[in-house]
Amino acid sequence: MKKFYFLLLIFILFEIKDFKSQEKNPISKEQKNRINKYEKLVVKLKKENKKNQVANNLNKIAFIYWDTENFDIALKYFEKSLIINKEIGNTNAIKLIYSNLGTMYSDLNQLNKSLDYFKKSLKIRQDIGIKDEIAKGLIDIATVLTSLEKPKKAIKVLEEALIIAKNLNANKYLRSCYSLLSQNHELIGNKNKSYEYFDHFLVYERFLQKKDFEEREVLFKKKLNKELKKVETKIQIAKKENIEKQEEISNQKKNLILKEDSIIKINLENILKQKAIDNLNKDKELKKAISEKNRMVRIV
């Protein structure tokens, strides 16, 4: 049963690799614009003798072509960058370019070239002395040796990488080491060792899958909470706008009522004034009539 799972894993890994090698990505308009931008910067920076920045922009162009499976062009740009970085003695950049070239030649199934570049990268890593990077470099070499079906050499390299990975407690490196050790012991017919390492591989594989799931879950919850806050903010703004609108309508109603009251008051005042005038006129007419009557009486 364990052998079945092991063979299934190998089959899946090769299927993924085959699918990737067949997959082609056209260069998008946005990528072309970026390439043109970096090309112009390279010309400008060369004139200014800013070699480090020239190399960085050449790397950026190389990565775009690599992402779109234009390997030949990508290789040329990495090689141009490599020459400049050697001129200025940028060891860290040289190490990374060697590693990139090793990976790219592995993708192209040019395994001997891939191995050469990974070895060059490892040499620099060992000179620098950072254990994490040394372990990574050893695993890269062991992966190519496994593909070249050189299991004994691969096992020797992996045993060195495994010691470093254990000291660092580097779970991802431990998973890779146990997986490759299982494969290579299978190739030399050491079934028991192969199963033993495969069991170790499964432990780390499950652990890292669980960890990855938990990290994704945390990120998802953060993203969800962020979106919920945005929605809540929009709701609060809408509520505020609605309250303000209601207040505006209420104020308009109050103003209208006040206006109506004012008009009624003015009309009432006008009516009272007119009535007073009318009463005054009537009083005058009455007095006039009485005066006229008295005059007539005196005449008689």
KALINVEN-V961370 format. One line per field, one symbol per residue. psi: psi as a letter, one per 40 degrees, with the letter a starting at -180 (. if undefined). Layout:
psi=???
//
This chain:
psi=dddddddddddddddddddddehhhihidddddddddddddddddddefgdddddddddddddddddeegdddddddddddddddddefgdddddddddddddddddefgddddddddddddddddddehdddddddddddddddddefgdddddddddddddddddefgdddddddddddddddddeegddddddddddddddddddddddddddddddddddddddddddddddddddddddddddddddddddddddddddddddddddddddddddddddddddddddddddddd.
//
